[in-house]
């Protein structure tokens, strides 16, 4: 059996493949290590892809920006090779700051023909990590709670739900799983709808 280390790149790549195979999801931005992607892209009403926003050279970027026009949401994802690294040091604080900054930018892109009405979509915070073995519920809860704690300082952020993607090694392959935590009792965004749209098993 071929052995490999489940790096952040591999964990993210496995999930991005699932998204690219799913017509309901559009990867507006991905940030591979040493990669060429510097712009957030969108699709106009004629189906033409174009630039929505270009990051400055030193500007902090998220790892993935996903759009779903059917359920009308945007997900901004921070990715690491393990769940522990998502909350080590001040990582959660830095990641939430990026989500807030990008939320402001995207909400201001209504006049951009490649973004338009997506400026009004709720922006969801997402986490992605690699796992050699399944994570425990408590580990996932603690990660979501830490991000929510940091999000409380940003009034504009949508705080009702945080979603997670776990990419696991399974034999010599990979499988992605969906999880989430709701922080409000009445949700306007259904985690079940997101997981079904992504066609991922729920943990």
Rosetta blueprint (number, residue, H / E / L):
1 X L
2 X L
3 X L
4 X L
5 X L
6 X L
7 X L
8 X H
9 X H
10 X H
11 X H
12 X H
13 X H
14 X H
15 X H
16 X H
17 X H
18 X H
19 X H
20 X H
21 X L
22 X L
23 X L
24 X L
25 X L
26 X E
27 X E
28 X E
29 X E
30 X E
31 X L
32 X L
33 X L
34 X L
35 X L
36 X L
37 X L
38 X L
39 X E
40 X E
41 X E
42 X E
43 X E
44 X L
45 X L
46 X L
47 X L
48 X L
49 X E
50 X E
51 X E
52 X E
53 X E
54 X E
55 X L
56 X L
57 X L
58 X L
59 X L
60 X L
61 X L
62 X L
63 X L
64 X E
65 X E
66 X E
67 X E
68 X E
69 X L
70 X L
71 X L
72 X L
73 X E
74 X E
75 X E
76 X E
77 X E
78 X E
79 X E
80 X E
81 X L
82 X L
83 X L
84 X H
85 X H
86 X H
87 X L
88 X L
89 X L
90 X L
91 X H
92 X H
93 X H
94 X H
95 X H
96 X H
97 X H
98 X H
99 X H
100 X H
101 X H
102 X H
103 X H
104 X H
105 X H
106 X H
107 X H
108 X L
109 X L
110 X L
111 X L
112 X L
113 X L
114 X L
115 X L
116 X H
117 X H
118 X H
119 X H
120 X H
121 X L
122 X E
123 X E
124 X E
125 X E
126 X E
127 X E
128 X E
129 X E
130 X E
131 X E
132 X L
133 X L
134 X L
135 X L
136 X L
137 X H
138 X H
139 X H
140 X H
141 X H
142 X H
143 X H
144 X H
145 X H
146 X H
147 X H
148 X H
149 X H
150 X H
151 X H
152 X L
153 X L
154 X L
155 X L
156 X L
157 X L
158 X L
159 X L
160 X L
161 X E
162 X E
163 X E
164 X E
165 X E
166 X E
167 X E
168 X E
169 X E
170 X E
171 X L
172 X L
173 X E
174 X E
175 X E
176 X E
177 X E
178 X E
179 X E
180 X E
181 X E
182 X E
183 X L
184 X L
185 X L
186 X L
187 X L
188 X L
189 X L
190 X L
191 X H
192 X H
193 X H
194 X H
195 X H
196 X H
197 X H
198 X H
199 X L
200 X L
201 X E
202 X E
203 X L
